[in-house]
């Protein structure tokens, strides 16, 4: 049986919530709605070589990863930001965006399960 790596850690979100399950549930919902949209935007920017747009959406989504404790993506999203800003290592961007998408898909599935604990 294959075990799936747990990408999320809600410790920071729980600390931030001051014990409010409603707040946690709401933040998870926002992440689950906004992240797929942001990922689509990242892919569009990548495909059209809109480095300014890719930098902007990467910067915006970075805080969401911190809230959900998706530590695996922190160095990746920072690299995307820096590479877009400096126009360096552009050939690595498709692989980095792909990693973000695949980790987020699993993280969203994990958050759907976690969210039920806070309703």
N, C-alpha and C positions, 0 to 999 in steps of 0.2 A: 504494500500500500504506500502510495506516494504522499508524503506530508507536504503541505503547502506552507511556505514561509510566512510568518506573520509580519506584515509590513507596518501595521499601525500600533501606536502606543498612546493611549488617551490620557496618560498621567498629567501632562501639561494642561490639557483641556479640562480635566477634572479639577485641578488646582485653580484654574482660572474661573471655573463655574461657581465657586463658593457653595458647592453642594447642590446646585440647581440642575436636576435632571432635565428640565425643560430647556435650559440653555445648551446643555450638551447635545440633546436631541436636535435642537434647532441648528447648531453649528454643523453637525453631521449632515443634516438635510441640505444645508447651503453648499457644503463641499460636494455632495453627491449630485447636485444640480449644476453647479458652476464649473466643476472640474472637467466633465466631458466637453463642455462648450469651449473652455480654455485650451484643451488638447486639440480640438478641431482647429482653433485659431492658430495654435502653434504649427500644426501641420500645413495649414494654408500659407502661413508666413514662410515656412521652410521651403515649400514648393515654389513660391514666387520670389524667393531670395530677398524677402523683406526683413532684413536683419534688425532694423529699428523696431518693427512690430514684434518680432520674435523676442527681442530683448525686453520689450514692455510687458508682454504676456508672461514671460518667464519670471520677471520681477514681481508681478502681481500674484502669481500662483505660489511663489516661494513661501509666503506667510501661511498659506493654507496647509502646506506640507508640515510646517512647524506645529501648527495647531493639532494636526492629526497624528503627529509623532512619526511621520514617514521619513525617518532619518536616512534611509538608503538613498533617497533622492536629493538630499541637501547638496552634496558635492556636485551632482550632475546638473542641477538647476543653476548653481553658481557658475559652473563652467560654461553653460549655455549663455548666461548673462554676459560673462566676461568675454567670451569668444565673439559674440555679436557686437559688443561695444568696441572691442579692439580689432575686429575683423581678422581674427586668427583662428587657426585649426578648423576652418569652415567644413572641411571634409568629414570631421567627426560629428557634426551636428545631426545628421540623419540618424545615426546610431544612438545618440543621446536622447533625441526626441522619442525614438522607438522604445527605449528603456523606460522613459517616463510614462509613456502610454501603457506599456505592459504591466508595470508595477501599479499604476493607478487603477487599472481594471481589477486587479486582485484586491487592492486596498478598498475599493468601493464595495466589492462583495463582502469583505470582512466588516466594513462599517455597517452594512445592511444588517448583519447579524448582531453586532454590538449595539446598534441603535435600539433594538428591541428591549435591551436591558434598561433603557432610560425612559421608556414610555410609561 
